């Protein structure tokens, strides 16, 4: 996951700059925190796809520093942190999709 760029329109700006909420009464997973990562990284992308707006991926020449990658790969605490983040993101996606399927018009940025 890397940088994001989008056409400067009110519609797209509102998707990427919004904070999305989940319904605490309905969540299955206890680690769901949409405002932590998903609101800025994934939910806007899903909304763009749902609205059938054109979405492009453009590669950039970014290379993660090798010493940082080595540090992260050899650090058990870092691995645990990344595992927790991956699980949280999966759980947030499940909750978001459940909301979309249950009430497609109810998913709006807040």
Secondary structure by P-SEA (a helix, b strand, c coil): cccccccccaaaaaaaabbbbcccccccccccccccccccccaaaaaaaaaccbbbbbbccccccaaaaaaaaacaaaaaaaaaaaaaaaaaaaaaaaaaaacccccccc
